[in-house]
Amino acid sequence: MTLTILALLLGSYVVSLTATIPPGPALQYYLCNGSLESNTTVVLDDGEHRISSGPLCNISDRSNVAIRGSSTKNTIVRCEEGSGLWFISVQKLTIERMTFINCGINLTSTEHTYITDCVFQNSSNGAVQSQSSSNTYITNCEYLDISAPYLTTDNRGAVYLRESTGNVNITNCTFQNTVTDDYNDA
């Protein structure tokens, strides 16, 4: 893992951090153990990044966070059953250029979330769930073989939005073999 620190001088210091994560379990350790700070860009190298089973990986109370894959098709986040990423009270979140297999992204009370050029496939827990969040933008994403029609009232289908405010834009996305049981799902 490489770390780069940039400081902007405008009367005070604003630290911006870039972390490059190699394939393997390093992504889980970095994101799930409280290492992710505000004003951070996480760059995932091509390859398979694993998140093992257990509760969702919680990332909370951060701002200006970007998680970027090197390429959509070759940067893979593979999750074991019952795992995934959960962002709580994160402002200005960007997730782009990666493929999620067997998991998705949960957003709770996030503001200004951008999910771009991602593929979500083979998830029985849904792909993108957003609750009490505002200004969510999902662009150029694919949803393949996504289900979860009867798990809980909050976690169904490819894209599930509940109590979302502000702009919610889903643009140029494709949905193939997604299963829903509720009018709130896509």
N, C-alpha and C positions, 0 to 999 in steps of 0.2 A: 504494500500500500504506500503510495506517495502522497505527501501533503505539500501544498503550496500556500503560502500566506501572502496576501496583498494588502497593503494599507493605503487608504486614501486620506490625504491631508487636506482638510478644509476647516481648520480651526480646532478639530478634534479628530481622533482616530476612529475609523470604521474598519474593522477587520473583516476581510472576506477570505474564506478558506476553500481550497479545492482539494478533494480527496479522491484519488484514483484507486479503485477496488479491483483486485484480480479475481478471476473465477474461483469458485469454491464456497466455503462457509463464511468468508470474511465479511460479506454484505450483512449477514445476520448479526454478527458480533458488533459491527460498526453501528448499524441502525438501532438495534434492539437493546443495547446496553447503555444508552444515554450518551454516547459519544458524539452524536450529531448535534451540532450547534447551529444557532441562527447564522444567516449570511454564509451558508455553505453550499457549494456545488459538489455533488458526488458523481464521479464519472465511472461507469462500469465498463471494464474492458470486455471485449467480445469473449464469449464462452458461457458456461452455465454457472449461475450463482444460486446457491441453495438456501432455502429457509426451512428448517426442520419443523417437525410436528410440535404441537403445543398451542398455547394461546397466540392470538395475533400479536405481532410486533408493534408496540405502541410508540409513536413519535408524537410528543405533545409540547405545546407552548413554545413554538419556534416561529421565526419569520424569515422570509427570503431564503427558501430552501429549494434546490433544484437537484433532481436525480435524473441523470442522463445516461442512456446506453450509447455505446459506440455505433451500433447499427441495429435497426429494428429486428431483423431476422436472425442476427448472430449474437445478440446480447439477450440471454435467456434468464429469467428468474423462475426457478422451479420450486414449488412449495409442496411439502407433504401435507396430508389431510389435516384440516383444522388450523392451518397457519396462513399467514398473509401479512399485509401492511395496514396499519390503522393510524391515520393522522388525526389528531385531536387538537383543536384550537391552533392550527397552523395558518399563518397569513402569508400570501404570495408563495404558493407551492407550484413547482413545475415538475412534471414527470413526462419523460419523452424517450423515444427510440429504443424500446425494449419489448420483449415478448414475455408475458406472464403465463405460466402453465400450472394448472391446478390451484390457482388462487387469484385474488383480485386486490382491490384497494378499497378501504373504508375511509370515508371522510366524515368527521363530526365537528361541527362548528368551525369549519375552515372558511377562509375568505380568499378570493382570487386564486382559484386552482386551475391550472392548465395541464391537461393530459393530451399529449400529441404524439402521433405516429407510433401507437402501441398496438400490440395484438394480445388478446386475452383468449385462452383456449383451454378446453377440458376442465372447466371449473364447475363443481357441484355446489359451490357456495356463492355463486354470482360473480360478477366482474368488478363493477364500480357501484358502491353503495354510498349515498350522500344523505346525511341527516343534519338538519339545522345549519346548513352551509349556504354561503352566498357567493354569487358570481363564479360559477363553474363552467369551464369551457373544455369540451371534448372534441378533438379534431383529428380526422384521418386515422381512426382506430378501427380494428376488426374484432368482432366478437364471434368466436367459433365454438360450437358445442358447449354452450353455457346453460346451466340449469340451476336448480335449487327451488323448485316451485312450492315445496311444503315445509321447509326447514323452520323458519320463524316468520313473524310478521314483518321484520325489518330487512330480510336478507333474501331477495328473490330476483331471478332473471338476470339479464346482462347488465342493465343500468337501472338502478333503483334510486329514486329521488324522493325524499320525504321532508316536508317543511323547509324546502329550499327557498331562498329569497334572492332578489336581484336578478341578474342575467343568468340564464341556464341555456347554453348553446351546445347542441350536438350537431356537428357539421361534417359531412362527407365520411360517415362511418358506415360499415357494413355489418349486418347481423345474419349469421347462418346457423341454423339449428339451435336457436335459443328457446328455452321453455319458460313461460310465465303463467301465472295464475291470477294476476291482479292487474287492474288498469293503471297502476302507478309504475309498472315496469316497461322496459323497452325490450 
